[in-house]
Structure formats: C-alpha cells, structure tokens
C-alpha cells in the first residue's frame, strides 16, 4: 500500500486546491488527469484545467511552449530554456490558477514548476538549487497542494510514443527535447524519482495498468489518503522469464506490445491479421515483406501499404499498381514512394504529381543531381517545407545542393544534420562538430556507417547522449566500434546486441550476443535480437534500435 501524506485542507484562501500531474513523457499522466477530472466533476467538484490535451487556452503560454519545443531553436541555451519553462508556469499560475482558487475551484495541472526544475537540473545539468530558486520566485508564494508523479521506463515510453505516432500518422513530429537523445530521458526520469523520494511525493507506476486503473488509484489517494498498486506495475512488460524462449515470452504480452516485438517477423503474422481492421496503421507498419496481410491491406488501406513498402519490394503487392490506383486520391503518398526510384516512368509520374504534391515530389528527388532532378527541384522548392527539403537533399553532394543545404541549415539545422549521412566528410564534419553539443542525437544519426577516426572521436565525446552512440555503430566492424561495444555492453546490452545487425557471420558476433544475454537475461529486446540472429546468419542492417 502506498500511503503518502493525505491531501489535507487547502493552503489557499477559499476552498480551492491545486493538484499537479507530473512525470516523464509517455507515462499516461494527461489521460489519467482527464479521467480524474471527469470523476471529480461527476462528484460535484468544480474543476479547472488550464491545459486540455496538448493545448493551453492562453496564447502567451502557447507561444512560450512553442519556443521551448521548436527544434529550430538550437541556440536556446539551458539557463534561458529553464527560465522559459518557469515563465510558462508563472503565466499559468497568474492567468488561470489564482482566479480559479479565488472561485473555490480545484485546479488540475498537467505539469507544473517541477518540470522546469527537473529539465533544468537533471536534463540540462544546471544547479538544482538555482533551478529551485527560479521556480520559487516564479511561483510568487503559490504552492501546489499535491504533486503526483507518474513513472514509466524510458524504453516503454519510447514504444508507446512510437506506436502512437504511427497510429496517428505523426511520424514527422518532434521537438527540441528529442534532439538530446535517450540519455536525457533517463536523467529526467531519475530526477523525478529522486525529488519524489526527497519530498515524499506519491509515485504511480504505469508499466502494465491502463489509464482507468491508474486513475482509480489517484482517486483513492484523493478521497481516502492512500492507494493500492500491484508490485508488477513497476516492471515493464519487456522484462520476462529468462528461461522463456522469445516466441513464448512474446505470446504472453498484451496484443499491441506483442505486435511491437514481433514487427517485421513471420512470427507475428497471425496477430497482425487479427488487428488489421481495428488497427490498420499498426498492423501494416509491423508487417514483413512476405506477409499475406499485405494483399488484404492493399484493398483496405492501399496508401498505408505503399508507405510501408517505401523503397522495398514485396512479391505479394505491386507498387506500380498501387501508385496508379492512388495517383489522384493520395498524391503525397505516391510521390513519397518514388524516393530512390529512377527511370522515365517514375519521372513522368513526378511531373504528374508536381501540382498536387510539390513538396513530396521534392522529397522524392533524394540522391539525385541529374539535370531533370535539378530542374524539377528548382521549380518546386518554394512549395516544400523544411522537412521535405532536407530529405530531398539526402545523398546530394553537388554544389547546388550544398548551397540549398547551407541556407536550410540557418533555419532548421537539426533537420539538415540528420540528412548528412553519406556525404563528403570534409563538408560534413565541421557541421557536426558545430552542433554536437546542441543536437547530439541527429549528429550521431549522421555518423551511421562511418568508422573513421573523426566519427569515433565524436561518439566518445557524446557518450552521455545515450543509446544513440551504439545505434550509430550498426554494421561497423572496425576495432574502435568493437571497443565502444565492449565499453558500453553492461550499460546498454540490448542496443549493443542491435548494433551487431549485418555482422551475423563475424566470429565475434555470437560471443558478443551471448554476453548481451548474460548482462540482461530478462530483457526481451535482447531476446528478440538473439531470436533474429538464430533465424538468419546475416540479419538485415537496421537504422533504429529498439
């Protein structure tokens, strides 16, 4: 039983009180907040919520949030960022909370001053005392009555957020925090848990229970002063019996988690077939290229199948037929599917799509510097957004492409950095060095496939970024790559295992995989990688770790 201090009488004049819902992204706090608000209102409590979903009702608050989230603001430094977070919450307190308290309402906050403290001190490395002093000043004497911490492992959070982006087709969304890498998220989580322990804040673990169950625990705390939480709720689904084969461990997972772990595997075909009508985006995304599901999916959601195949081919579905069928109804998806596709027929289709999907056509020209591509890119460039422009310049090393890239670098450097892979290192390396501290994750993504001394020096410099350091080693066989795997094996065994993709025939691979298993015998990410290694002597090279 969790028995933190019971929420007593309000500390504010009148009858109002303030309850803050805090914790790492992906822990479900916003969903739980909405359920708790509904219960309180049905119980006769007047509830005020300054933020509903992802939107604040106040323009100044929305503008401050936009500044802190905008990935193009790479020059926004930690202390200024911390002050912006505190100013956002100060605006919330003065514009919404104080008036609501004066009316005797209960205010439910989706984040509070604690966010500015945790991000500043634990995420960005500022002094904890300074961050707390800033928050105290910004609060101007208005304290939260109760802060609830919602906790989940960063890898669970990553699974949830990735699946949600696929489900909602928002795979291109991303903010500044994401540029810092997985280490940032791990530090944030540690910060919340450390402060919860110090200040005796209730912690709700959300690894296994759904939002309704967690909301019931919050309600129990608010109404009875305590709540019951099963011990297993602090253990991720992907922590399994070390003696269970991967197939059996995966079969015991909830369907959506099972779908994630069996993605792109024949093993998951039956599950995906059962989910196709209810979760078409996820089922198609998770399909393997020989999955019979693709045939049915091509009738149900052909645009999703086309997006799934990308530059790959399936013997079950004709991409050319899908393109012809979707040319008018889904021009953007068709244009994007032409990336890395050459030939007169593809170029004729690009011309057909130029008016309906100009930005996607620009994106489809990645890797091309021929006269046709240069002319079409020049004609449509002004109609493409930054994301489409950056992707459309991938693999283009000619002077005109660099001229465009240099201009885009001034507006959205993070996008450009992540598209530099495979280009001349004498042009790339100064850019990576300039932005390594500001956007370490895309810098490491740009190092994929590089085993030179400069690349390895950058990796060592960015070790605190997190798993992305090991991600960038996928397929590399040089001594420095193996040295980094050895160095980080105990810290990130599942990612080290993943980095061995493409090295199935290497004499060191099997031994390293077994050492990964020994370091994390209950980790399903490691078990999955071992299962893949057993299925093929040369696993496909993958660009993103679990």
DOZA-12102 format. One record per residue (C-alpha): residue number from 1; x, y, z. Coordinates in Angstrom, 3 decimals. Last residue first. Example, Ala and Ser with C-alpha at 12.3 -4.5 7.8 and 13.67 -1.06 7.14 Angstrom:
2
(atom 2, (13.670, -1.060, 7.140))
(atom 1, (12.300, -4.500, 7.800))
***
This chain:
546
(atom 546, (14.551, -0.774, -30.092))
(atom 545, (17.444, 0.427, -32.260))
(atom 544, (16.986, 2.410, -35.441))
(atom 543, (18.888, 2.040, -38.703))
(atom 542, (18.563, -1.673, -39.331))
(atom 541, (21.003, -3.823, -41.281))
(atom 540, (19.357, -7.108, -42.136))
(atom 539, (20.471, -10.149, -40.170))
(atom 538, (23.264, -12.263, -41.690))
(atom 537, (23.218, -15.835, -40.401))
(atom 536, (19.463, -15.811, -40.257))
(atom 535, (16.849, -17.113, -37.829))
(atom 534, (19.291, -17.544, -34.942))
(atom 533, (20.336, -13.910, -35.179))
(atom 532, (16.697, -12.847, -35.171))
(atom 531, (15.994, -14.822, -31.998))
(atom 530, (19.103, -13.342, -30.390))
(atom 529, (17.848, -9.854, -31.237))
(atom 528, (14.449, -10.607, -29.776))
(atom 527, (15.982, -11.966, -26.576))
(atom 526, (17.997, -8.772, -26.188))
(atom 525, (14.881, -6.609, -26.526))
(atom 524, (13.053, -9.070, -24.273))
(atom 523, (15.377, -8.244, -21.362))
(atom 522, (15.283, -10.968, -18.683))
(atom 521, (18.831, -12.273, -19.232))
(atom 520, (20.331, -8.763, -19.401))
(atom 519, (24.115, -8.955, -18.917))
(atom 518, (24.281, -12.678, -19.737))
(atom 517, (22.171, -12.164, -22.861))
(atom 516, (24.472, -9.368, -24.010))
(atom 515, (27.423, -11.682, -23.379))
(atom 514, (25.755, -14.275, -25.574))
(atom 513, (25.350, -11.687, -28.312))
(atom 512, (29.022, -10.759, -28.036))
(atom 511, (30.091, -14.385, -28.434))
(atom 510, (27.872, -14.853, -31.483))
(atom 509, (29.148, -11.655, -33.098))
(atom 508, (32.886, -12.115, -32.593))
(atom 507, (33.363, -14.575, -35.481))
(atom 506, (31.571, -12.241, -37.910))
(atom 505, (28.957, -14.024, -39.994))
(atom 504, (25.994, -12.203, -38.474))
(atom 503, (27.625, -8.795, -38.753))
(atom 502, (24.788, -7.035, -40.581))
(atom 501, (22.998, -6.219, -37.347))
(atom 500, (25.502, -6.244, -34.493))
(atom 499, (24.302, -2.835, -33.309))
(atom 498, (21.112, -4.453, -32.014))
(atom 497, (23.039, -6.523, -29.475))
(atom 496, (24.837, -3.392, -28.290))
(atom 495, (21.425, -1.744, -28.005))
(atom 494, (20.102, -4.562, -25.827))
(atom 493, (23.228, -4.581, -23.655))
(atom 492, (23.117, -0.856, -22.836))
(atom 491, (25.140, -0.202, -19.668))
(atom 490, (26.843, -3.590, -19.392))
(atom 489, (27.950, -3.548, -23.024))
(atom 488, (29.036, 0.097, -23.114))
(atom 487, (32.822, -0.304, -23.090))
(atom 486, (32.818, -3.550, -25.057))
(atom 485, (30.570, -2.061, -27.729))
(atom 484, (32.796, 1.008, -27.835))
(atom 483, (35.862, -1.185, -28.354))
(atom 482, (34.127, -3.145, -31.107))
(atom 481, (33.473, 0.094, -32.957))
(atom 480, (37.057, 1.242, -32.367))
(atom 479, (38.433, -2.026, -33.755))
(atom 478, (36.478, -1.775, -37.042))
(atom 477, (33.470, -3.961, -37.866))
(atom 476, (30.618, -1.486, -38.245))
(atom 475, (27.183, -2.904, -39.171))
(atom 474, (25.258, -0.759, -36.710))
(atom 473, (27.694, 1.511, -34.867))
(atom 472, (25.433, 4.589, -34.922))
(atom 471, (22.928, 2.834, -32.677))
(atom 470, (25.681, 2.476, -30.079))
(atom 469, (26.005, 6.239, -29.658))
(atom 468, (22.216, 6.574, -29.978))
(atom 467, (21.877, 4.579, -26.775))
(atom 466, (22.612, 7.621, -24.676))
(atom 465, (23.700, 11.203, -25.237))
(atom 464, (26.159, 10.825, -22.356))
(atom 463, (28.642, 9.147, -24.715))
(atom 462, (28.803, 12.235, -26.936))
(atom 461, (32.549, 12.898, -26.908))
(atom 460, (33.251, 9.207, -27.449))
(atom 459, (30.949, 9.203, -30.465))
(atom 458, (32.600, 12.340, -31.811))
(atom 457, (36.031, 10.697, -31.580))
(atom 456, (34.633, 7.643, -33.361))
(atom 455, (33.438, 9.754, -36.267))
(atom 454, (36.742, 11.601, -36.547))
(atom 453, (38.728, 8.348, -36.513))
(atom 452, (36.771, 6.764, -39.364))
(atom 451, (34.164, 4.033, -38.910))
(atom 450, (31.206, 5.760, -40.535))
(atom 449, (28.084, 3.733, -41.316))
(atom 448, (25.788, 5.863, -39.204))
(atom 447, (27.566, 9.094, -38.237))
(atom 446, (24.688, 11.355, -39.321))
(atom 445, (22.480, 9.674, -36.731))
(atom 444, (25.049, 10.658, -34.108))
(atom 443, (24.714, 14.304, -35.103))
(atom 442, (20.924, 13.908, -35.112))
(atom 441, (21.072, 12.783, -31.443))
(atom 440, (23.716, 15.256, -30.287))
(atom 439, (21.782, 18.412, -31.185))
(atom 438, (23.307, 21.308, -29.233))
(atom 437, (26.574, 19.728, -28.068))
(atom 436, (27.398, 18.200, -31.450))
(atom 435, (26.209, 21.228, -33.440))
(atom 434, (29.499, 22.802, -34.503))
(atom 433, (31.372, 19.494, -34.682))
(atom 432, (28.700, 18.004, -36.932))
(atom 431, (28.800, 20.997, -39.247))
(atom 430, (32.608, 20.951, -39.451))
(atom 429, (32.443, 17.202, -40.207))
(atom 428, (30.004, 17.341, -43.117))
(atom 427, (31.909, 19.324, -45.732))
(atom 426, (35.205, 17.442, -45.382))
(atom 425, (33.157, 14.296, -44.755))
(atom 424, (31.739, 14.210, -48.265))
(atom 423, (28.160, 12.967, -47.930))
(atom 422, (26.970, 9.528, -46.803))
(atom 421, (24.770, 10.696, -43.939))
(atom 420, (24.071, 14.417, -43.945))
(atom 419, (20.278, 14.168, -43.596))
(atom 418, (20.169, 14.172, -39.775))
(atom 417, (22.187, 17.371, -39.736))
(atom 416, (19.828, 19.170, -42.113))
(atom 415, (16.792, 18.553, -39.949))
(atom 414, (18.608, 19.679, -36.807))
(atom 413, (19.873, 22.837, -38.527))
(atom 412, (16.433, 24.308, -39.214))
(atom 411, (16.669, 27.894, -40.468))
(atom 410, (20.412, 28.503, -40.862))
(atom 409, (20.997, 24.954, -42.078))
(atom 408, (18.365, 25.494, -44.759))
(atom 407, (20.576, 28.098, -46.393))
(atom 406, (23.610, 25.806, -46.217))
(atom 405, (21.575, 22.919, -47.651))
(atom 404, (20.447, 24.956, -50.642))
(atom 403, (24.023, 25.908, -51.492))
(atom 402, (25.114, 22.351, -50.775))
(atom 401, (22.577, 21.046, -53.272))
(atom 400, (23.849, 23.498, -55.875))
(atom 399, (27.471, 22.443, -55.285))
(atom 398, (26.780, 18.691, -55.769))
(atom 397, (26.774, 16.232, -52.868))
(atom 396, (23.160, 15.042, -52.959))
(atom 395, (22.722, 11.956, -50.754))
(atom 394, (19.834, 13.467, -48.847))
(atom 393, (18.752, 16.753, -50.418))
(atom 392, (15.093, 15.771, -50.782))
(atom 391, (15.001, 14.774, -47.127))
(atom 390, (16.087, 18.255, -46.056))
(atom 389, (13.647, 19.933, -48.423))
(atom 388, (10.720, 17.773, -47.370))
(atom 387, (11.363, 18.505, -43.700))
(atom 386, (11.800, 22.230, -44.313))
(atom 385, (8.511, 22.539, -46.203))
(atom 384, (8.266, 22.295, -49.981))
(atom 383, (6.409, 24.779, -52.212))
(atom 382, (9.402, 27.081, -52.732))
(atom 381, (11.475, 24.153, -53.992))
(atom 380, (9.097, 23.130, -56.771))
(atom 379, (10.774, 24.626, -59.853))
(atom 378, (14.330, 24.307, -58.558))
(atom 377, (13.780, 20.679, -57.601))
(atom 376, (12.311, 19.956, -61.026))
(atom 375, (15.296, 21.480, -62.823))
(atom 374, (17.890, 19.814, -60.592))
(atom 373, (16.132, 16.449, -60.811))
(atom 372, (15.934, 16.506, -64.614))
(atom 371, (19.550, 17.667, -64.962))
(atom 370, (20.950, 14.936, -62.723))
(atom 369, (21.779, 15.539, -59.060))
(atom 368, (19.714, 12.813, -57.467))
(atom 367, (20.180, 11.307, -54.019))
(atom 366, (16.827, 12.481, -52.739))
(atom 365, (14.432, 13.524, -55.505))
(atom 364, (11.388, 12.036, -53.749))
(atom 363, (11.416, 14.843, -51.172))
(atom 362, (10.957, 17.427, -53.915))
(atom 361, (7.996, 15.374, -55.163))
(atom 360, (6.576, 15.332, -51.633))
(atom 359, (6.792, 19.113, -51.526))
(atom 358, (5.049, 19.522, -54.878))
(atom 357, (2.098, 17.239, -54.097))
(atom 356, (-0.890, 18.203, -56.276))
(atom 355, (0.974, 20.358, -58.797))
(atom 354, (4.072, 18.219, -59.212))
(atom 353, (2.231, 14.903, -59.192))
(atom 352, (2.028, 14.408, -62.962))
(atom 351, (5.630, 15.540, -63.345))
(atom 350, (6.688, 13.053, -60.675))
(atom 349, (4.756, 10.335, -62.519))
(atom 348, (6.702, 11.063, -65.686))
(atom 347, (9.887, 10.814, -63.638))
(atom 346, (8.906, 7.391, -62.315))
(atom 345, (8.179, 6.117, -65.828))
(atom 344, (11.447, 7.538, -67.168))
(atom 343, (13.624, 5.791, -64.630))
(atom 342, (14.753, 6.197, -61.056))
(atom 341, (13.159, 5.225, -57.741))
(atom 340, (15.196, 6.305, -54.715))
(atom 339, (12.148, 8.174, -53.369))
(atom 338, (9.128, 7.394, -55.553))
(atom 337, (7.037, 6.295, -52.562))
(atom 336, (6.989, 9.896, -51.365))
(atom 335, (5.177, 10.945, -54.534))
(atom 334, (2.551, 8.230, -54.144))
(atom 333, (1.913, 9.115, -50.501))
(atom 332, (1.538, 12.803, -51.366))
(atom 331, (-0.742, 12.118, -54.351))
(atom 330, (-3.277, 10.076, -52.360))
(atom 329, (-6.604, 10.169, -54.256))
(atom 328, (-5.308, 11.097, -57.709))
(atom 327, (-2.324, 8.768, -58.083))
(atom 326, (-3.666, 6.122, -55.729))
(atom 325, (-4.511, 3.408, -58.282))
(atom 324, (-1.512, 4.140, -60.458))
(atom 323, (0.751, 4.077, -57.427))
(atom 322, (-0.727, 0.834, -56.135))
(atom 321, (-0.203, -0.852, -59.497))
(atom 320, (3.424, 0.268, -59.578))
(atom 319, (3.898, -0.914, -56.002))
(atom 318, (2.802, -4.406, -56.976))
(atom 317, (1.910, -6.495, -53.935))
(atom 316, (2.767, -10.069, -52.990))
(atom 315, (6.371, -10.291, -54.161))
(atom 314, (7.199, -7.360, -51.947))
(atom 313, (9.683, -4.658, -52.794))
(atom 312, (11.438, -2.084, -50.637))
(atom 311, (11.896, 1.633, -51.381))
(atom 310, (8.853, 2.547, -49.323))
(atom 309, (6.954, -0.670, -48.655))
(atom 308, (5.124, 0.641, -45.612))
(atom 307, (4.077, 3.876, -47.328))
(atom 306, (2.571, 1.929, -50.229))
(atom 305, (0.806, -0.381, -47.801))
(atom 304, (-0.590, 2.598, -45.917))
(atom 303, (-1.891, 4.143, -49.144))
(atom 302, (-3.558, 0.856, -50.076))
(atom 301, (-5.741, 0.824, -46.949))
(atom 300, (-8.384, -1.915, -47.166))
(atom 299, (-7.617, -3.348, -50.605))
(atom 298, (-3.828, -3.297, -50.259))
(atom 297, (-4.335, -4.461, -46.684))
(atom 296, (-5.806, -7.746, -47.883))
(atom 295, (-2.731, -8.453, -50.004))
(atom 294, (-0.330, -7.058, -47.413))
(atom 293, (-1.704, -9.436, -44.775))
(atom 292, (-0.104, -12.311, -46.675))
(atom 291, (3.192, -11.174, -45.066))
(atom 290, (6.121, -11.616, -47.430))
(atom 289, (7.515, -8.126, -46.849))
(atom 288, (7.044, -8.298, -43.091))
(atom 287, (4.153, -6.464, -41.471))
(atom 286, (4.561, -4.152, -38.464))
(atom 285, (3.604, -0.946, -40.299))
(atom 284, (0.599, -2.720, -41.813))
(atom 283, (-0.708, -3.876, -38.432))
(atom 282, (-0.021, -0.514, -36.786))
(atom 281, (-1.814, 1.628, -39.353))
(atom 280, (-4.650, -0.883, -39.771))
(atom 279, (-5.522, -1.065, -36.055))
(atom 278, (-9.090, -2.405, -35.857))
(atom 277, (-9.325, -3.885, -39.367))
(atom 276, (-5.789, -5.280, -39.403))
(atom 275, (-5.584, -6.454, -35.794))
(atom 274, (-6.417, -10.122, -36.366))
(atom 273, (-4.122, -10.312, -39.373))
(atom 272, (-1.368, -8.704, -37.326))
(atom 271, (-1.659, -11.356, -34.617))
(atom 270, (-1.488, -14.188, -37.134))
(atom 269, (1.517, -12.649, -38.871))
(atom 268, (3.637, -12.019, -35.777))
(atom 267, (6.101, -14.899, -36.102))
(atom 266, (6.708, -14.017, -39.753))
(atom 265, (8.725, -11.108, -38.335))
(atom 264, (8.639, -7.437, -39.411))
(atom 263, (7.200, -6.495, -36.029))
(atom 262, (7.160, -9.277, -33.432))
(atom 261, (8.147, -7.040, -30.508))
(atom 260, (5.795, -4.224, -31.471))
(atom 259, (2.863, -6.532, -32.194))
(atom 258, (3.350, -8.190, -28.812))
(atom 257, (3.107, -4.787, -27.142))
(atom 256, (-0.127, -4.149, -29.048))
(atom 255, (-1.544, -7.588, -28.221))
(atom 254, (-0.662, -7.695, -24.496))
(atom 253, (2.406, -9.917, -23.998))
(atom 252, (2.339, -13.661, -23.305))
(atom 251, (2.981, -14.571, -26.949))
(atom 250, (6.215, -12.561, -26.870))
(atom 249, (7.615, -14.620, -23.996))
(atom 248, (6.627, -17.852, -25.728))
(atom 247, (8.286, -16.929, -29.029))
(atom 246, (11.358, -15.478, -27.302))
(atom 245, (12.057, -18.685, -25.430))
(atom 244, (11.322, -18.478, -21.680))
(atom 243, (14.273, -19.194, -19.379))
(atom 242, (14.960, -15.550, -18.538))
(atom 241, (11.295, -15.018, -17.587))
(atom 240, (10.376, -11.575, -18.869))
(atom 239, (11.120, -7.865, -18.559))
(atom 238, (9.527, -6.493, -21.731))
(atom 237, (6.227, -5.898, -19.976))
(atom 236, (7.958, -3.310, -17.821))
(atom 235, (8.070, -3.811, -14.037))
(atom 234, (6.716, -1.080, -11.738))
(atom 233, (3.166, -2.319, -12.244))
(atom 232, (4.332, -5.732, -11.055))
(atom 231, (4.159, -4.569, -7.441))
(atom 230, (0.372, -4.120, -7.607))
(atom 229, (-0.641, -0.614, -6.510))
(atom 228, (-3.036, 0.127, -3.659))
(atom 227, (-3.893, 3.714, -2.808))
(atom 226, (-3.877, 6.036, 0.182))
(atom 225, (-5.476, 9.226, 1.527))
(atom 224, (-9.083, 8.128, 1.159))
(atom 223, (-10.570, 10.581, -1.337))
(atom 222, (-7.548, 11.983, -3.132))
(atom 221, (-5.495, 8.807, -2.846))
(atom 220, (-8.373, 6.619, -3.974))
(atom 219, (-8.985, 8.956, -6.908))
(atom 218, (-5.342, 8.606, -7.917))
(atom 217, (-5.615, 4.834, -7.671))
(atom 216, (-8.780, 4.852, -9.796))
(atom 215, (-6.939, 6.954, -12.383))
(atom 214, (-4.229, 4.287, -12.566))
(atom 213, (-6.823, 1.602, -13.266))
(atom 212, (-8.532, 3.707, -15.923))
(atom 211, (-5.224, 4.664, -17.566))
(atom 210, (-4.210, 1.016, -18.087))
(atom 209, (-2.012, -0.985, -15.770))
(atom 208, (1.231, -2.503, -17.012))
(atom 207, (4.096, -0.010, -16.880))
(atom 206, (2.181, 2.821, -15.225))
(atom 205, (3.903, 3.338, -11.892))
(atom 204, (2.219, 5.970, -9.727))
(atom 203, (4.564, 7.840, -7.389))
(atom 202, (3.302, 9.791, -4.374))
(atom 201, (5.592, 12.667, -3.343))
(atom 200, (7.670, 12.330, -0.179))
(atom 199, (9.841, 15.398, -0.931))
(atom 198, (13.186, 13.605, -1.156))
(atom 197, (11.784, 10.428, -2.679))
(atom 196, (9.733, 12.318, -5.251))
(atom 195, (12.759, 14.512, -5.948))
(atom 194, (14.894, 11.473, -6.745))
(atom 193, (12.156, 9.824, -8.783))
(atom 192, (11.568, 12.917, -10.905))
(atom 191, (15.273, 13.445, -11.444))
(atom 190, (15.937, 9.828, -12.375))
(atom 189, (13.228, 10.063, -15.026))
(atom 188, (14.731, 13.226, -16.436))
(atom 187, (18.185, 11.637, -16.493))
(atom 186, (16.851, 8.667, -18.465))
(atom 185, (15.106, 10.996, -20.887))
(atom 184, (18.305, 12.963, -21.487))
(atom 183, (20.234, 9.739, -22.017))
(atom 182, (17.790, 8.817, -24.775))
(atom 181, (18.888, 11.637, -27.040))
(atom 180, (19.150, 15.422, -26.782))
(atom 179, (17.357, 16.101, -30.069))
(atom 178, (14.100, 14.767, -28.626))
(atom 177, (13.948, 17.656, -26.181))
(atom 176, (13.866, 20.122, -29.065))
(atom 175, (10.636, 18.829, -30.557))
(atom 174, (9.482, 16.171, -32.972))
(atom 173, (6.622, 15.415, -35.304))
(atom 172, (7.435, 13.612, -38.531))
(atom 171, (5.862, 10.302, -37.508))
(atom 170, (2.516, 11.987, -36.948))
(atom 169, (0.382, 9.421, -38.786))
(atom 168, (-1.954, 8.984, -35.789))
(atom 167, (-1.321, 5.250, -35.363))
(atom 166, (2.315, 5.582, -36.365))
(atom 165, (2.845, 8.426, -33.918))
(atom 164, (1.035, 6.466, -31.215))
(atom 163, (3.202, 3.419, -31.840))
(atom 162, (6.367, 5.471, -31.465))
(atom 161, (5.114, 7.223, -28.363))
(atom 160, (4.175, 3.992, -26.647))
(atom 159, (7.406, 2.195, -27.539))
(atom 158, (9.504, 5.177, -26.463))
(atom 157, (7.692, 5.439, -23.152))
(atom 156, (8.362, 1.769, -22.503))
(atom 155, (12.018, 2.443, -23.278))
(atom 154, (12.021, 5.444, -20.951))
(atom 153, (10.744, 3.262, -18.074))
(atom 152, (7.478, 4.584, -16.663))
(atom 151, (6.613, 6.897, -13.804))
(atom 150, (3.730, 9.189, -12.970))
(atom 149, (4.447, 11.618, -10.127))
(atom 148, (1.547, 13.281, -8.305))
(atom 147, (2.096, 16.717, -6.778))
(atom 146, (-0.290, 17.844, -4.050))
(atom 145, (-1.189, 21.252, -2.664))
(atom 144, (0.821, 23.192, -5.261))
(atom 143, (2.280, 26.357, -3.826))
(atom 142, (1.517, 29.970, -4.698))
(atom 141, (4.104, 32.179, -2.997))
(atom 140, (5.323, 34.024, -6.061))
(atom 139, (5.583, 30.826, -8.132))
(atom 138, (8.196, 32.412, -10.414))
(atom 137, (10.485, 33.184, -7.465))
(atom 136, (10.206, 29.649, -6.130))
(atom 135, (10.796, 28.184, -9.582))
(atom 134, (13.930, 30.278, -10.091))
(atom 133, (15.206, 29.257, -6.651))
(atom 132, (14.540, 25.596, -7.459))
(atom 131, (16.526, 25.869, -10.678))
(atom 130, (19.392, 27.589, -8.872))
(atom 129, (19.475, 24.964, -6.115))
(atom 128, (19.490, 22.146, -8.653))
(atom 127, (22.499, 23.582, -10.476))
(atom 126, (22.143, 23.188, -14.236))
(atom 125, (22.868, 19.851, -15.927))
(atom 124, (20.440, 20.013, -18.845))
(atom 123, (18.147, 17.096, -18.028))
(atom 122, (18.669, 16.808, -14.285))
(atom 121, (18.815, 20.432, -13.206))
(atom 120, (16.973, 22.276, -15.971))
(atom 119, (14.545, 19.569, -17.037))
(atom 118, (13.751, 18.589, -13.452))
(atom 117, (13.352, 22.126, -12.118))
(atom 116, (11.309, 23.412, -15.062))
(atom 115, (9.027, 20.388, -14.848))
(atom 114, (8.573, 20.872, -11.095))
(atom 113, (7.066, 24.273, -11.811))
(atom 112, (3.961, 22.430, -13.001))
(atom 111, (2.828, 19.803, -15.452))
(atom 110, (-0.760, 18.974, -16.496))
(atom 109, (-2.294, 20.974, -13.666))
(atom 108, (-5.638, 20.106, -12.085))
(atom 107, (-7.218, 23.081, -10.320))
(atom 106, (-9.986, 22.546, -7.783))
(atom 105, (-12.290, 25.554, -7.724))
(atom 104, (-13.066, 27.907, -4.833))
(atom 103, (-13.590, 30.942, -7.057))
(atom 102, (-10.417, 32.512, -5.660))
(atom 101, (-8.644, 29.275, -6.486))
(atom 100, (-9.739, 29.581, -10.109))
(atom 99, (-8.522, 33.197, -10.288))
(atom 98, (-5.109, 32.181, -8.859))
(atom 97, (-4.748, 29.155, -11.136))
(atom 96, (-5.549, 30.596, -14.532))
(atom 95, (-3.684, 33.763, -15.502))
(atom 94, (-1.319, 34.047, -12.545))
(atom 93, (-0.446, 30.377, -12.117))
(atom 92, (-0.373, 29.538, -15.818))
(atom 91, (1.767, 32.609, -16.540))
(atom 90, (4.204, 31.532, -13.826))
(atom 89, (4.232, 28.049, -15.393))
(atom 88, (5.307, 29.473, -18.734))
(atom 87, (7.830, 31.743, -17.042))
(atom 86, (9.397, 28.738, -15.306))
(atom 85, (9.729, 26.852, -18.593))
(atom 84, (11.193, 29.974, -20.200))
(atom 83, (13.670, 30.423, -17.351))
(atom 82, (14.844, 26.840, -17.774))
(atom 81, (15.286, 27.381, -21.513))
(atom 80, (17.356, 30.506, -20.875))
(atom 79, (19.564, 28.548, -18.498))
(atom 78, (19.884, 25.606, -20.897))
(atom 77, (20.744, 27.534, -24.083))
(atom 76, (18.374, 28.284, -26.957))
(atom 75, (20.771, 28.159, -29.917))
(atom 74, (19.062, 25.052, -31.246))
(atom 73, (15.827, 26.937, -31.783))
(atom 72, (14.974, 25.034, -34.986))
(atom 71, (13.650, 22.178, -32.862))
(atom 70, (10.729, 24.307, -31.698))
(atom 69, (9.617, 22.869, -28.356))
(atom 68, (10.802, 25.615, -25.991))
(atom 67, (9.634, 28.402, -28.283))
(atom 66, (6.286, 26.727, -28.976))
(atom 65, (5.672, 26.347, -25.255))
(atom 64, (6.305, 30.056, -24.768))
(atom 63, (3.851, 30.843, -27.562))
(atom 62, (1.181, 28.514, -26.189))
(atom 61, (1.515, 30.081, -22.740))
(atom 60, (1.202, 33.583, -24.180))
(atom 59, (-1.871, 32.472, -26.199))
(atom 58, (-3.732, 31.013, -23.223))
(atom 57, (-6.097, 28.045, -23.535))
(atom 56, (-3.227, 25.600, -23.402))
(atom 55, (-3.177, 22.774, -25.916))
(atom 54, (-1.669, 19.305, -25.672))
(atom 53, (-4.675, 17.636, -24.100))
(atom 52, (-6.569, 20.209, -22.074))
(atom 51, (-4.375, 22.727, -20.279))
(atom 50, (-5.574, 25.316, -17.788))
(atom 49, (-7.832, 22.705, -16.168))
(atom 48, (-10.431, 23.951, -13.671))
(atom 47, (-12.637, 21.540, -11.753))
(atom 46, (-15.808, 22.312, -9.816))
(atom 45, (-16.398, 19.279, -7.613))
(atom 44, (-19.865, 17.710, -7.686))
(atom 43, (-18.848, 14.055, -7.758))
(atom 42, (-19.396, 13.902, -11.522))
(atom 41, (-16.936, 16.766, -11.782))
(atom 40, (-14.398, 14.885, -9.693))
(atom 39, (-14.771, 11.743, -11.789))
(atom 38, (-14.352, 13.604, -15.076))
(atom 37, (-11.276, 15.421, -13.767))
(atom 36, (-9.767, 12.102, -12.673))
(atom 35, (-10.302, 10.664, -16.146))
(atom 34, (-8.761, 13.719, -17.830))
(atom 33, (-5.768, 13.617, -15.478))
(atom 32, (-5.243, 9.925, -16.228))
(atom 31, (-5.010, 10.669, -19.940))
(atom 30, (-2.569, 13.512, -19.313))
(atom 29, (-0.465, 11.390, -16.931))
(atom 28, (-0.037, 8.479, -19.330))
(atom 27, (3.631, 7.730, -18.628))
(atom 26, (4.634, 8.641, -22.182))
(atom 25, (6.566, 11.748, -21.253))
(atom 24, (8.112, 11.558, -17.798))
(atom 23, (6.366, 12.758, -14.679))
(atom 22, (3.920, 15.279, -13.277))
(atom 21, (0.214, 15.715, -12.541))
(atom 20, (-0.201, 18.754, -10.292))
(atom 19, (-3.083, 19.191, -7.839))
(atom 18, (-4.107, 22.697, -6.758))
(atom 17, (-6.801, 23.464, -4.176))
(atom 16, (-9.788, 25.775, -3.914))
(atom 15, (-11.947, 26.336, -0.845))
(atom 14, (-11.158, 29.969, -0.088))
(atom 13, (-7.721, 31.288, 0.794))
(atom 12, (-5.065, 28.809, -0.137))
(atom 11, (-3.342, 26.034, 1.804))
(atom 10, (-6.256, 23.720, 1.140))
(atom 9, (-7.176, 21.255, 3.837))
(atom 8, (-5.450, 17.894, 3.719))
(atom 7, (-4.353, 15.672, 0.892))
(atom 6, (-3.219, 12.630, 2.815))
(atom 5, (0.513, 12.282, 3.266))
(atom 4, (1.761, 9.366, 1.250))
(atom 3, (0.391, 5.880, 1.896))
(atom 2, (1.257, 3.448, -0.895))
(atom 1, (0.000, 0.000, 0.000))
***
